[in-house]
Amino acid sequence: MTDDTWLQHAGATCLGPSDILSQLISRYASSAAKDSSFADKRALRQTIEEIAMLRRVNKQLRERNTHLLSQLQEYEAREY
C-alpha cells in the first residue's frame, strides 16, 4: 500500500476530530511526526494501520451481530 492509499483508508474510518485515529494521522502527516513519542515513522504508520484494521473488523462484527439479532427476532416472532 502506498502512503496515500493507507492514509485515505485509515481516514475513512475516523470518527471525528477527537478520535485517536484522526490524531495519529494528523501527527503522521505533520512535521511534528518526529516528536519523541513517535520518533519512528514506521511505528506510527503501523499503529495507524492496526487501528484502521481493528475498526474495520469491529464494524464487520457489529454488522454480523445486527444481522444475527434480526434473524433471532424473526425466529422468535414465528414461534409465537
mmJSON file of the N, C-alpha and C atoms, coordinates in Angstrom:
{"data_MODEL":{"atom_site":{
"group_PDB":["ATOM","ATOM","ATOM","ATOM","ATOM","ATOM","ATOM","ATOM","ATOM","ATOM","ATOM","ATOM","ATOM","ATOM","ATOM","ATOM","ATOM","ATOM","ATOM","ATOM","ATOM","ATOM","ATOM","ATOM","ATOM","ATOM","ATOM","ATOM","ATOM","ATOM","ATOM","ATOM","ATOM","ATOM","ATOM","ATOM","ATOM","ATOM","ATOM","ATOM","ATOM","ATOM","ATOM","ATOM","ATOM","ATOM","ATOM","ATOM","ATOM","ATOM","ATOM","ATOM","ATOM","ATOM","ATOM","ATOM","ATOM","ATOM","ATOM","ATOM","ATOM","ATOM","ATOM","ATOM","ATOM","ATOM","ATOM","ATOM","ATOM","ATOM","ATOM","ATOM","ATOM","ATOM","ATOM","ATOM","ATOM","ATOM","ATOM","ATOM","ATOM","ATOM","ATOM","ATOM","ATOM","ATOM","ATOM","ATOM","ATOM","ATOM","ATOM","ATOM","ATOM","ATOM","ATOM","ATOM","ATOM","ATOM","ATOM","ATOM","ATOM","ATOM","ATOM","ATOM","ATOM","ATOM","ATOM","ATOM","ATOM","ATOM","ATOM","ATOM","ATOM","ATOM","ATOM","ATOM","ATOM","ATOM","ATOM","ATOM","ATOM","ATOM","ATOM","ATOM","ATOM","ATOM","ATOM","ATOM","ATOM","ATOM","ATOM","ATOM","ATOM","ATOM","ATOM","ATOM","ATOM","ATOM","ATOM","ATOM","ATOM","ATOM","ATOM","ATOM","ATOM","ATOM","ATOM","ATOM","ATOM","ATOM","ATOM","ATOM","ATOM","ATOM","ATOM","ATOM","ATOM","ATOM","ATOM","ATOM","ATOM","ATOM","ATOM","ATOM","ATOM","ATOM","ATOM","ATOM","ATOM","ATOM","ATOM","ATOM","ATOM","ATOM","ATOM","ATOM","ATOM","ATOM","ATOM","ATOM","ATOM","ATOM","ATOM","ATOM","ATOM","ATOM","ATOM","ATOM","ATOM","ATOM","ATOM","ATOM","ATOM","ATOM","ATOM","ATOM","ATOM","ATOM","ATOM","ATOM","ATOM","ATOM","ATOM","ATOM","ATOM","ATOM","ATOM","ATOM","ATOM","ATOM","ATOM","ATOM","ATOM","ATOM","ATOM","ATOM","ATOM","ATOM","ATOM","ATOM","ATOM","ATOM","ATOM","ATOM","ATOM","ATOM","ATOM","ATOM","ATOM","ATOM","ATOM","ATOM","ATOM","ATOM","ATOM","ATOM","ATOM","ATOM","ATOM","ATOM"],
"id":[1,2,3,4,5,6,7,8,9,10,11,12,13,14,15,16,17,18,19,20,21,22,23,24,25,26,27,28,29,30,31,32,33,34,35,36,37,38,39,40,41,42,43,44,45,46,47,48,49,50,51,52,53,54,55,56,57,58,59,60,61,62,63,64,65,66,67,68,69,70,71,72,73,74,75,76,77,78,79,80,81,82,83,84,85,86,87,88,89,90,91,92,93,94,95,96,97,98,99,100,101,102,103,104,105,106,107,108,109,110,111,112,113,114,115,116,117,118,119,120,121,122,123,124,125,126,127,128,129,130,131,132,133,134,135,136,137,138,139,140,141,142,143,144,145,146,147,148,149,150,151,152,153,154,155,156,157,158,159,160,161,162,163,164,165,166,167,168,169,170,171,172,173,174,175,176,177,178,179,180,181,182,183,184,185,186,187,188,189,190,191,192,193,194,195,196,197,198,199,200,201,202,203,204,205,206,207,208,209,210,211,212,213,214,215,216,217,218,219,220,221,222,223,224,225,226,227,228,229,230,231,232,233,234,235,236,237,238,239,240],
"type_symbol":["N","C","C","N","C","C","N","C","C","N","C","C","N","C","C","N","C","C","N","C","C","N","C","C","N","C","C","N","C","C","N","C","C","N","C","C","N","C","C","N","C","C","N","C","C","N","C","C","N","C","C","N","C","C","N","C","C","N","C","C","N","C","C","N","C","C","N","C","C","N","C","C","N","C","C","N","C","C","N","C","C","N","C","C","N","C","C","N","C","C","N","C","C","N","C","C","N","C","C","N","C","C","N","C","C","N","C","C","N","C","C","N","C","C","N","C","C","N","C","C","N","C","C","N","C","C","N","C","C","N","C","C","N","C","C","N","C","C","N","C","C","N","C","C","N","C","C","N","C","C","N","C","C","N","C","C","N","C","C","N","C","C","N","C","C","N","C","C","N","C","C","N","C","C","N","C","C","N","C","C","N","C","C","N","C","C","N","C","C","N","C","C","N","C","C","N","C","C","N","C","C","N","C","C","N","C","C","N","C","C","N","C","C","N","C","C","N","C","C","N","C","C","N","C","C","N","C","C","N","C","C","N","C","C","N","C","C","N","C","C"],
"label_atom_id":["N","CA","C","N","CA","C","N","CA","C","N","CA","C","N","CA","C","N","CA","C","N","CA","C","N","CA","C","N","CA","C","N","CA","C","N","CA","C","N","CA","C","N","CA","C","N","CA","C","N","CA","C","N","CA","C","N","CA","C","N","CA","C","N","CA","C","N","CA","C","N","CA","C","N","CA","C","N","CA","C","N","CA","C","N","CA","C","N","CA","C","N","CA","C","N","CA","C","N","CA","C","N","CA","C","N","CA","C","N","CA","C","N","CA","C","N","CA","C","N","CA","C","N","CA","C","N","CA","C","N","CA","C","N","CA","C","N","CA","C","N","CA","C","N","CA","C","N","CA","C","N","CA","C","N","CA","C","N","CA","C","N","CA","C","N","CA","C","N","CA","C","N","CA","C","N","CA","C","N","CA","C","N","CA","C","N","CA","C","N","CA","C","N","CA","C","N","CA","C","N","CA","C","N","CA","C","N","CA","C","N","CA","C","N","CA","C","N","CA","C","N","CA","C","N","CA","C","N","CA","C","N","CA","C","N","CA","C","N","CA","C","N","CA","C","N","CA","C","N","CA","C","N","CA","C","N","CA","C","N","CA","C","N","CA","C","N","CA","C","N","CA","C","N","CA","C","N","CA","C"],
"label_alt_id":[null,null,null,null,null,null,null,null,null,null,null,null,null,null,null,null,null,null,null,null,null,null,null,null,null,null,null,null,null,null,null,null,null,null,null,null,null,null,null,null,null,null,null,null,null,null,null,null,null,null,null,null,null,null,null,null,null,null,null,null,null,null,null,null,null,null,null,null,null,null,null,null,null,null,null,null,null,null,null,null,null,null,null,null,null,null,null,null,null,null,null,null,null,null,null,null,null,null,null,null,null,null,null,null,null,null,null,null,null,null,null,null,null,null,null,null,null,null,null,null,null,null,null,null,null,null,null,null,null,null,null,null,null,null,null,null,null,null,null,null,null,null,null,null,null,null,null,null,null,null,null,null,null,null,null,null,null,null,null,null,null,null,null,null,null,null,null,null,null,null,null,null,null,null,null,null,null,null,null,null,null,null,null,null,null,null,null,null,null,null,null,null,null,null,null,null,null,null,null,null,null,null,null,null,null,null,null,null,null,null,null,null,null,null,null,null,null,null,null,null,null,null,null,null,null,null,null,null,null,null,null,null,null,null,null,null,null,null,null,null],
"label_comp_id":["MET","MET","MET","THR","THR","THR","ASP","ASP","ASP","ASP","ASP","ASP","THR","THR","THR","TRP","TRP","TRP","LEU","LEU","LEU","GLN","GLN","GLN","HIS","HIS","HIS","ALA","ALA","ALA","GLY","GLY","GLY","ALA","ALA","ALA","THR","THR","THR","CYS","CYS","CYS","LEU","LEU","LEU","GLY","GLY","GLY","PRO","PRO","PRO","SER","SER","SER","ASP","ASP","ASP","ILE","ILE","ILE","LEU","LEU","LEU","SER","SER","SER","GLN","GLN","GLN","LEU","LEU","LEU","ILE","ILE","ILE","SER","SER","SER","ARG","ARG","ARG","TYR","TYR","TYR","ALA","ALA","ALA","SER","SER","SER","SER","SER","SER","ALA","ALA","ALA","ALA","ALA","ALA","LYS","LYS","LYS","ASP","ASP","ASP","SER","SER","SER","SER","SER","SER","PHE","PHE","PHE","ALA","ALA","ALA","ASP","ASP","ASP","LYS","LYS","LYS","ARG","ARG","ARG","ALA","ALA","ALA","LEU","LEU","LEU","ARG","ARG","ARG","GLN","GLN","GLN","THR","THR","THR","ILE","ILE","ILE","GLU","GLU","GLU","GLU","GLU","GLU","ILE","ILE","ILE","ALA","ALA","ALA","MET","MET","MET","LEU","LEU","LEU","ARG","ARG","ARG","ARG","ARG","ARG","VAL","VAL","VAL","ASN","ASN","ASN","LYS","LYS","LYS","GLN","GLN","GLN","LEU","LEU","LEU","ARG","ARG","ARG","GLU","GLU","GLU","ARG","ARG","ARG","ASN","ASN","ASN","THR","THR","THR","HIS","HIS","HIS","LEU","LEU","LEU","LEU","LEU","LEU","SER","SER","SER","GLN","GLN","GLN","LEU","LEU","LEU","GLN","GLN","GLN","GLU","GLU","GLU","TYR","TYR","TYR","GLU","GLU","GLU","ALA","ALA","ALA","ARG","ARG","ARG","GLU","GLU","GLU","TYR","TYR","TYR"],
"label_asym_id":["A","A","A","A","A","A","A","A","A","A","A","A","A","A","A","A","A","A","A","A","A","A","A","A","A","A","A","A","A","A","A","A","A","A","A","A","A","A","A","A","A","A","A","A","A","A","A","A","A","A","A","A","A","A","A","A","A","A","A","A","A","A","A","A","A","A","A","A","A","A","A","A","A","A","A","A","A","A","A","A","A","A","A","A","A","A","A","A","A","A","A","A","A","A","A","A","A","A","A","A","A","A","A","A","A","A","A","A","A","A","A","A","A","A","A","A","A","A","A","A","A","A","A","A","A","A","A","A","A","A","A","A","A","A","A","A","A","A","A","A","A","A","A","A","A","A","A","A","A","A","A","A","A","A","A","A","A","A","A","A","A","A","A","A","A","A","A","A","A","A","A","A","A","A","A","A","A","A","A","A","A","A","A","A","A","A","A","A","A","A","A","A","A","A","A","A","A","A","A","A","A","A","A","A","A","A","A","A","A","A","A","A","A","A","A","A","A","A","A","A","A","A","A","A","A","A","A","A","A","A","A","A","A","A","A","A","A","A","A","A"],
"label_entity_id":["1","1","1","1","1","1","1","1","1","1","1","1","1","1","1","1","1","1","1","1","1","1","1","1","1","1","1","1","1","1","1","1","1","1","1","1","1","1","1","1","1","1","1","1","1","1","1","1","1","1","1","1","1","1","1","1","1","1","1","1","1","1","1","1","1","1","1","1","1","1","1","1","1","1","1","1","1","1","1","1","1","1","1","1","1","1","1","1","1","1","1","1","1","1","1","1","1","1","1","1","1","1","1","1","1","1","1","1","1","1","1","1","1","1","1","1","1","1","1","1","1","1","1","1","1","1","1","1","1","1","1","1","1","1","1","1","1","1","1","1","1","1","1","1","1","1","1","1","1","1","1","1","1","1","1","1","1","1","1","1","1","1","1","1","1","1","1","1","1","1","1","1","1","1","1","1","1","1","1","1","1","1","1","1","1","1","1","1","1","1","1","1","1","1","1","1","1","1","1","1","1","1","1","1","1","1","1","1","1","1","1","1","1","1","1","1","1","1","1","1","1","1","1","1","1","1","1","1","1","1","1","1","1","1","1","1","1","1","1","1"],
"label_seq_id":[1,1,1,2,2,2,3,3,3,4,4,4,5,5,5,6,6,6,7,7,7,8,8,8,9,9,9,10,10,10,11,11,11,12,12,12,13,13,13,14,14,14,15,15,15,16,16,16,17,17,17,18,18,18,19,19,19,20,20,20,21,21,21,22,22,22,23,23,23,24,24,24,25,25,25,26,26,26,27,27,27,28,28,28,29,29,29,30,30,30,31,31,31,32,32,32,33,33,33,34,34,34,35,35,35,36,36,36,37,37,37,38,38,38,39,39,39,40,40,40,41,41,41,42,42,42,43,43,43,44,44,44,45,45,45,46,46,46,47,47,47,48,48,48,49,49,49,50,50,50,51,51,51,52,52,52,53,53,53,54,54,54,55,55,55,56,56,56,57,57,57,58,58,58,59,59,59,60,60,60,61,61,61,62,62,62,63,63,63,64,64,64,65,65,65,66,66,66,67,67,67,68,68,68,69,69,69,70,70,70,71,71,71,72,72,72,73,73,73,74,74,74,75,75,75,76,76,76,77,77,77,78,78,78,79,79,79,80,80,80],
"pdbx_PDB_ins_code":[null,null,null,null,null,null,null,null,null,null,null,null,null,null,null,null,null,null,null,null,null,null,null,null,null,null,null,null,null,null,null,null,null,null,null,null,null,null,null,null,null,null,null,null,null,null,null,null,null,null,null,null,null,null,null,null,null,null,null,null,null,null,null,null,null,null,null,null,null,null,null,null,null,null,null,null,null,null,null,null,null,null,null,null,null,null,null,null,null,null,null,null,null,null,null,null,null,null,null,null,null,null,null,null,null,null,null,null,null,null,null,null,null,null,null,null,null,null,null,null,null,null,null,null,null,null,null,null,null,null,null,null,null,null,null,null,null,null,null,null,null,null,null,null,null,null,null,null,null,null,null,null,null,null,null,null,null,null,null,null,null,null,null,null,null,null,null,null,null,null,null,null,null,null,null,null,null,null,null,null,null,null,null,null,null,null,null,null,null,null,null,null,null,null,null,null,null,null,null,null,null,null,null,null,null,null,null,null,null,null,null,null,null,null,null,null,null,null,null,null,null,null,null,null,null,null,null,null,null,null,null,null,null,null,null,null,null,null,null,null],
"Cartn_x":[0.837,0.0,0.881,0.502,1.239,0.782,1.599,1.228,-0.141,-0.375,-1.658,-2.819,-2.651,-3.72,-4.087,-3.079,-3.436,-3.88,-3.392,-3.902,-5.365,-5.721,-7.12,-7.99,-7.5,-8.265,-8.454,-7.379,-7.47,-8.359,-8.225,-9.043,-10.525,-10.873,-12.282,-12.893,-12.06,-12.584,-12.531,-12.142,-12.094,-13.505,-13.668,-14.98,-15.168,-14.094,-14.192,-12.868,-12.789,-11.525,-10.954,-11.798,-11.287,-10.874,-11.12,-10.809,-9.301,-8.854,-7.421,-6.809,-7.546,-7.025,-6.812,-7.743,-7.588,-6.341,-6.128,-4.972,-3.666,-3.645,-2.435,-2.147,-3.176,-2.99,-2.47,-3.064,-2.626,-1.166,-0.808,0.577,1.527,1.12,1.973,2.142,1.056,1.077,1.808,1.9,2.556,4.051,4.743,6.18,6.455,5.437,5.585,5.656,5.606,5.653,6.971,7.914,9.215,9.317,8.18,8.254,8.699,9.001,9.626,8.731,7.411,6.542,6.426,6.679,6.649,7.844,9.019,10.234,10.375,9.843,9.945,8.64,8.707,7.503,6.903,7.761,7.243,6.364,6.764,5.97,4.636,4.643,3.411,2.508,3.087,2.3,1.69,2.458,1.944,0.792,0.924,-0.147,-1.415,-1.271,-2.421,-3.071,-2.266,-2.793,-3.517,-2.956,-3.579,-4.925,-4.983,-6.25,-7.286,-6.885,-7.815,-8.316,-7.418,-7.808,-8.768,-8.469,-9.356,-10.73,-10.756,-12.038,-12.849,-12.156,-12.845,-13.429,-12.642,-13.112,-14.265,-14.144,-15.206,-16.5,-16.391,-17.581,-18.23,-17.411,-17.946,-18.647,-18.058,-18.666,-19.977,-20.025,-21.277,-22.37,-22.005,-22.989,-23.473,-22.556,-22.919,-23.827,-23.493,-24.302,-25.719,-25.822,-27.128,-27.933,-27.281,-27.948,-28.438,-27.583,-27.963,-29.097,-29.059,-30.125,-31.445,-31.384,-32.58,-33.146,-32.263,-32.72,-33.349,-32.744,-33.284,-34.668,-34.842,-36.139,-37.195,-36.804,-37.742,-38.138,-37.18,-37.451,-38.391,-38.108,-38.967,-40.359,-40.487,-41.808,-42.604,-41.946,-42.646,-43.077,-42.301,-42.607,-43.839,-44.12,-45.276,-46.434],
"Cartn_y":[-1.184,0.0,1.247,2.215,3.478,4.302,5.289,6.147,6.782,7.309,7.948,6.98,5.765,4.772,4.409,4.087,3.673,4.844,6.063,7.228,7.486,7.334,7.501,6.435,5.202,4.103,4.334,4.688,4.939,6.149,7.169,8.37,8.098,7.094,6.749,6.138,5.622,5.001,5.931,7.186,8.15,8.513,8.731,9.063,10.556,11.32,12.756,13.304,14.631,15.265,14.778,14.329,13.868,12.396,11.755,10.338,10.107,9.065,8.777,8.519,7.865,7.588,8.889,9.814,11.127,11.837,11.753,12.42,11.789,10.456,9.791,10.135,10.162,10.521,11.941,12.842,14.23,14.348,13.612,13.659,13.111,12.026,11.431,12.39,13.007,13.875,15.193,15.601,16.876,16.687,17.762,17.688,17.312,17.386,17.018,15.509,14.754,13.289,12.815,13.693,13.316,13.589,13.842,14.102,12.845,13.006,11.928,10.701,10.881,9.728,8.857,9.409,8.641,9.024,8.759,9.112,8.276,7.076,6.179,6.261,6.837,6.974,5.617,4.601,3.272,2.749,2.994,2.565,3.293,4.574,5.354,4.845,4.595,4.08,2.727,1.874,0.562,0.715,1.649,1.905,2.355,3.262,3.747,2.59,1.765,0.63,-0.362,-0.632,-1.576,-1.061,0.229,0.801,0.755,1.102,1.057,-0.368,-1.351,-2.739,-3.199,-2.846,-3.219,-2.574,-1.326,-0.66,-1.382,-1.796,-2.492,-3.815,-4.574,-5.846,-5.612,-4.596,-4.277,-3.92,-3.159,-2.793,-4.032,-4.934,-6.166,-7.013,-7.092,-7.873,-7.243,-5.92,-5.251,-5.521,-5.459,-5.738,-7.185,-8.11,-9.524,-9.718,-9.072,-9.168,-8.645,-7.532,-6.96,-7.928,-8.529,-9.49,-10.706,-11.24,-12.404,-12.077,-10.9,-10.469,-10.371,-9.84,-9.742,-11.122,-12.059,-13.427,-14.062,-13.831,-14.367,-13.797,-12.506,-11.874,-12.416,-12.642,-13.227,-14.636,-15.414,-16.765,-16.758,-15.882,-15.8,-15.342,-14.434,-13.962,-15.102,-15.975,-17.107,-18.137,-18.269,-19.248,-18.866,-17.574,-17.116,-16.96],
"Cartn_z":[0.0,0.0,0.0,-0.781,-0.769,0.433,0.8,1.923,1.715,0.507,0.227,0.367,-0.124,-0.078,1.351,2.169,3.523,4.378,4.089,4.818,4.471,3.194,2.794,3.445,3.436,4.038,5.54,6.219,7.656,7.928,7.09,7.259,7.13,6.311,6.113,7.368,8.259,9.476,10.684,10.474,11.573,12.007,13.3,13.833,14.064,14.06,14.297,14.776,14.948,15.32,16.649,17.563,18.852,18.808,17.686,17.512,17.519,18.213,18.317,16.949,16.062,14.727,13.968,14.08,13.443,13.951,15.255,15.85,15.372,15.268,14.793,13.342,12.513,11.105,10.993,11.766,11.751,12.179,13.216,13.7,12.649,12.004,10.97,9.796,9.393,8.217,8.47,9.725,10.03,10.24,10.263,10.517,11.967,12.823,14.235,14.42,13.33,13.429,14.015,14.109,14.647,16.15,16.797,18.234,18.987,20.237,20.999,21.174,21.207,21.423,20.177,19.014,17.773,16.912,17.43,16.695,15.429,15.441,14.299,13.497,12.292,11.475,11.128,11.007,10.706,11.838,13.057,14.209,14.235,13.929,13.88,12.77,11.614,10.485,10.832,11.493,11.882,12.874,13.809,14.77,14.055,13.102,12.332,11.58,10.925,10.165,11.074,12.238,13.165,13.662,14.002,14.469,13.353,12.128,10.999,10.763,10.854,10.651,11.745,12.994,14.093,13.957,13.502,13.271,12.201,11.126,10.036,10.541,11.285,11.833,12.802,13.655,14.601,13.871,12.802,12.023,11.418,10.876,10.301,11.359,12.541,13.622,14.109,14.177,14.564,13.543,12.247,11.195,11.278,11.529,11.664,12.874,13.981,15.186,14.933,14.248,13.921,13.063,12.087,11.202,11.993,12.859,13.662,14.627,15.213,16.112,15.357,14.154,13.325,13.014,12.682,12.409,13.645,14.808,16.06,16.34,16.129,16.365,15.406,14.149,13.179,13.62,14.066,14.518,15.726,16.686,17.88,17.515,16.545,16.129,15.494,14.758,14.134,15.179,16.245,17.285,18.091,18.182,18.974,18.109],
"occupancy":[1.0,1.0,1.0,1.0,1.0,1.0,1.0,1.0,1.0,1.0,1.0,1.0,1.0,1.0,1.0,1.0,1.0,1.0,1.0,1.0,1.0,1.0,1.0,1.0,1.0,1.0,1.0,1.0,1.0,1.0,1.0,1.0,1.0,1.0,1.0,1.0,1.0,1.0,1.0,1.0,1.0,1.0,1.0,1.0,1.0,1.0,1.0,1.0,1.0,1.0,1.0,1.0,1.0,1.0,1.0,1.0,1.0,1.0,1.0,1.0,1.0,1.0,1.0,1.0,1.0,1.0,1.0,1.0,1.0,1.0,1.0,1.0,1.0,1.0,1.0,1.0,1.0,1.0,1.0,1.0,1.0,1.0,1.0,1.0,1.0,1.0,1.0,1.0,1.0,1.0,1.0,1.0,1.0,1.0,1.0,1.0,1.0,1.0,1.0,1.0,1.0,1.0,1.0,1.0,1.0,1.0,1.0,1.0,1.0,1.0,1.0,1.0,1.0,1.0,1.0,1.0,1.0,1.0,1.0,1.0,1.0,1.0,1.0,1.0,1.0,1.0,1.0,1.0,1.0,1.0,1.0,1.0,1.0,1.0,1.0,1.0,1.0,1.0,1.0,1.0,1.0,1.0,1.0,1.0,1.0,1.0,1.0,1.0,1.0,1.0,1.0,1.0,1.0,1.0,1.0,1.0,1.0,1.0,1.0,1.0,1.0,1.0,1.0,1.0,1.0,1.0,1.0,1.0,1.0,1.0,1.0,1.0,1.0,1.0,1.0,1.0,1.0,1.0,1.0,1.0,1.0,1.0,1.0,1.0,1.0,1.0,1.0,1.0,1.0,1.0,1.0,1.0,1.0,1.0,1.0,1.0,1.0,1.0,1.0,1.0,1.0,1.0,1.0,1.0,1.0,1.0,1.0,1.0,1.0,1.0,1.0,1.0,1.0,1.0,1.0,1.0,1.0,1.0,1.0,1.0,1.0,1.0,1.0,1.0,1.0,1.0,1.0,1.0,1.0,1.0,1.0,1.0,1.0,1.0,1.0,1.0,1.0,1.0,1.0,1.0],
"B_iso_or_equiv":[0.0,0.0,0.0,0.0,0.0,0.0,0.0,0.0,0.0,0.0,0.0,0.0,0.0,0.0,0.0,0.0,0.0,0.0,0.0,0.0,0.0,0.0,0.0,0.0,0.0,0.0,0.0,0.0,0.0,0.0,0.0,0.0,0.0,0.0,0.0,0.0,0.0,0.0,0.0,0.0,0.0,0.0,0.0,0.0,0.0,0.0,0.0,0.0,0.0,0.0,0.0,0.0,0.0,0.0,0.0,0.0,0.0,0.0,0.0,0.0,0.0,0.0,0.0,0.0,0.0,0.0,0.0,0.0,0.0,0.0,0.0,0.0,0.0,0.0,0.0,0.0,0.0,0.0,0.0,0.0,0.0,0.0,0.0,0.0,0.0,0.0,0.0,0.0,0.0,0.0,0.0,0.0,0.0,0.0,0.0,0.0,0.0,0.0,0.0,0.0,0.0,0.0,0.0,0.0,0.0,0.0,0.0,0.0,0.0,0.0,0.0,0.0,0.0,0.0,0.0,0.0,0.0,0.0,0.0,0.0,0.0,0.0,0.0,0.0,0.0,0.0,0.0,0.0,0.0,0.0,0.0,0.0,0.0,0.0,0.0,0.0,0.0,0.0,0.0,0.0,0.0,0.0,0.0,0.0,0.0,0.0,0.0,0.0,0.0,0.0,0.0,0.0,0.0,0.0,0.0,0.0,0.0,0.0,0.0,0.0,0.0,0.0,0.0,0.0,0.0,0.0,0.0,0.0,0.0,0.0,0.0,0.0,0.0,0.0,0.0,0.0,0.0,0.0,0.0,0.0,0.0,0.0,0.0,0.0,0.0,0.0,0.0,0.0,0.0,0.0,0.0,0.0,0.0,0.0,0.0,0.0,0.0,0.0,0.0,0.0,0.0,0.0,0.0,0.0,0.0,0.0,0.0,0.0,0.0,0.0,0.0,0.0,0.0,0.0,0.0,0.0,0.0,0.0,0.0,0.0,0.0,0.0,0.0,0.0,0.0,0.0,0.0,0.0,0.0,0.0,0.0,0.0,0.0,0.0,0.0,0.0,0.0,0.0,0.0,0.0],
"pdbx_formal_charge":[null,null,null,null,null,null,null,null,null,null,null,null,null,null,null,null,null,null,null,null,null,null,null,null,null,null,null,null,null,null,null,null,null,null,null,null,null,null,null,null,null,null,null,null,null,null,null,null,null,null,null,null,null,null,null,null,null,null,null,null,null,null,null,null,null,null,null,null,null,null,null,null,null,null,null,null,null,null,null,null,null,null,null,null,null,null,null,null,null,null,null,null,null,null,null,null,null,null,null,null,null,null,null,null,null,null,null,null,null,null,null,null,null,null,null,null,null,null,null,null,null,null,null,null,null,null,null,null,null,null,null,null,null,null,null,null,null,null,null,null,null,null,null,null,null,null,null,null,null,null,null,null,null,null,null,null,null,null,null,null,null,null,null,null,null,null,null,null,null,null,null,null,null,null,null,null,null,null,null,null,null,null,null,null,null,null,null,null,null,null,null,null,null,null,null,null,null,null,null,null,null,null,null,null,null,null,null,null,null,null,null,null,null,null,null,null,null,null,null,null,null,null,null,null,null,null,null,null,null,null,null,null,null,null,null,null,null,null,null,null],
"auth_seq_id":[1,1,1,2,2,2,3,3,3,4,4,4,5,5,5,6,6,6,7,7,7,8,8,8,9,9,9,10,10,10,11,11,11,12,12,12,13,13,13,14,14,14,15,15,15,16,16,16,17,17,17,18,18,18,19,19,19,20,20,20,21,21,21,22,22,22,23,23,23,24,24,24,25,25,25,26,26,26,27,27,27,28,28,28,29,29,29,30,30,30,31,31,31,32,32,32,33,33,33,34,34,34,35,35,35,36,36,36,37,37,37,38,38,38,39,39,39,40,40,40,41,41,41,42,42,42,43,43,43,44,44,44,45,45,45,46,46,46,47,47,47,48,48,48,49,49,49,50,50,50,51,51,51,52,52,52,53,53,53,54,54,54,55,55,55,56,56,56,57,57,57,58,58,58,59,59,59,60,60,60,61,61,61,62,62,62,63,63,63,64,64,64,65,65,65,66,66,66,67,67,67,68,68,68,69,69,69,70,70,70,71,71,71,72,72,72,73,73,73,74,74,74,75,75,75,76,76,76,77,77,77,78,78,78,79,79,79,80,80,80],
"auth_comp_id":["MET","MET","MET","THR","THR","THR","ASP","ASP","ASP","ASP","ASP","ASP","THR","THR","THR","TRP","TRP","TRP","LEU","LEU","LEU","GLN","GLN","GLN","HIS","HIS","HIS","ALA","ALA","ALA","GLY","GLY","GLY","ALA","ALA","ALA","THR","THR","THR","CYS","CYS","CYS","LEU","LEU","LEU","GLY","GLY","GLY","PRO","PRO","PRO","SER","SER","SER","ASP","ASP","ASP","ILE","ILE","ILE","LEU","LEU","LEU","SER","SER","SER","GLN","GLN","GLN","LEU","LEU","LEU","ILE","ILE","ILE","SER","SER","SER","ARG","ARG","ARG","TYR","TYR","TYR","ALA","ALA","ALA","SER","SER","SER","SER","SER","SER","ALA","ALA","ALA","ALA","ALA","ALA","LYS","LYS","LYS","ASP","ASP","ASP","SER","SER","SER","SER","SER","SER","PHE","PHE","PHE","ALA","ALA","ALA","ASP","ASP","ASP","LYS","LYS","LYS","ARG","ARG","ARG","ALA","ALA","ALA","LEU","LEU","LEU","ARG","ARG","ARG","GLN","GLN","GLN","THR","THR","THR","ILE","ILE","ILE","GLU","GLU","GLU","GLU","GLU","GLU","ILE","ILE","ILE","ALA","ALA","ALA","MET","MET","MET","LEU","LEU","LEU","ARG","ARG","ARG","ARG","ARG","ARG","VAL","VAL","VAL","ASN","ASN","ASN","LYS","LYS","LYS","GLN","GLN","GLN","LEU","LEU","LEU","ARG","ARG","ARG","GLU","GLU","GLU","ARG","ARG","ARG","ASN","ASN","ASN","THR","THR","THR","HIS","HIS","HIS","LEU","LEU","LEU","LEU","LEU","LEU","SER","SER","SER","GLN","GLN","GLN","LEU","LEU","LEU","GLN","GLN","GLN","GLU","GLU","GLU","TYR","TYR","TYR","GLU","GLU","GLU","ALA","ALA","ALA","ARG","ARG","ARG","GLU","GLU","GLU","TYR","TYR","TYR"],
"auth_asym_id":["A","A","A","A","A","A","A","A","A","A","A","A","A","A","A","A","A","A","A","A","A","A","A","A","A","A","A","A","A","A","A","A","A","A","A","A","A","A","A","A","A","A","A","A","A","A","A","A","A","A","A","A","A","A","A","A","A","A","A","A","A","A","A","A","A","A","A","A","A","A","A","A","A","A","A","A","A","A","A","A","A","A","A","A","A","A","A","A","A","A","A","A","A","A","A","A","A","A","A","A","A","A","A","A","A","A","A","A","A","A","A","A","A","A","A","A","A","A","A","A","A","A","A","A","A","A","A","A","A","A","A","A","A","A","A","A","A","A","A","A","A","A","A","A","A","A","A","A","A","A","A","A","A","A","A","A","A","A","A","A","A","A","A","A","A","A","A","A","A","A","A","A","A","A","A","A","A","A","A","A","A","A","A","A","A","A","A","A","A","A","A","A","A","A","A","A","A","A","A","A","A","A","A","A","A","A","A","A","A","A","A","A","A","A","A","A","A","A","A","A","A","A","A","A","A","A","A","A","A","A","A","A","A","A","A","A","A","A","A","A"],
"auth_atom_id":["N","CA","C","N","CA","C","N","CA","C","N","CA","C","N","CA","C","N","CA","C","N","CA","C","N","CA","C","N","CA","C","N","CA","C","N","CA","C","N","CA","C","N","CA","C","N","CA","C","N","CA","C","N","CA","C","N","CA","C","N","CA","C","N","CA","C","N","CA","C","N","CA","C","N","CA","C","N","CA","C","N","CA","C","N","CA","C","N","CA","C","N","CA","C","N","CA","C","N","CA","C","N","CA","C","N","CA","C","N","CA","C","N","CA","C","N","CA","C","N","CA","C","N","CA","C","N","CA","C","N","CA","C","N","CA","C","N","CA","C","N","CA","C","N","CA","C","N","CA","C","N","CA","C","N","CA","C","N","CA","C","N","CA","C","N","CA","C","N","CA","C","N","CA","C","N","CA","C","N","CA","C","N","CA","C","N","CA","C","N","CA","C","N","CA","C","N","CA","C","N","CA","C","N","CA","C","N","CA","C","N","CA","C","N","CA","C","N","CA","C","N","CA","C","N","CA","C","N","CA","C","N","CA","C","N","CA","C","N","CA","C","N","CA","C","N","CA","C","N","CA","C","N","CA","C","N","CA","C","N","CA","C","N","CA","C","N","CA","C","N","CA","C","N","CA","C","N","CA","C"],
"pdbx_PDB_model_num":[1,1,1,1,1,1,1,1,1,1,1,1,1,1,1,1,1,1,1,1,1,1,1,1,1,1,1,1,1,1,1,1,1,1,1,1,1,1,1,1,1,1,1,1,1,1,1,1,1,1,1,1,1,1,1,1,1,1,1,1,1,1,1,1,1,1,1,1,1,1,1,1,1,1,1,1,1,1,1,1,1,1,1,1,1,1,1,1,1,1,1,1,1,1,1,1,1,1,1,1,1,1,1,1,1,1,1,1,1,1,1,1,1,1,1,1,1,1,1,1,1,1,1,1,1,1,1,1,1,1,1,1,1,1,1,1,1,1,1,1,1,1,1,1,1,1,1,1,1,1,1,1,1,1,1,1,1,1,1,1,1,1,1,1,1,1,1,1,1,1,1,1,1,1,1,1,1,1,1,1,1,1,1,1,1,1,1,1,1,1,1,1,1,1,1,1,1,1,1,1,1,1,1,1,1,1,1,1,1,1,1,1,1,1,1,1,1,1,1,1,1,1,1,1,1,1,1,1,1,1,1,1,1,1,1,1,1,1,1,1]
}}}
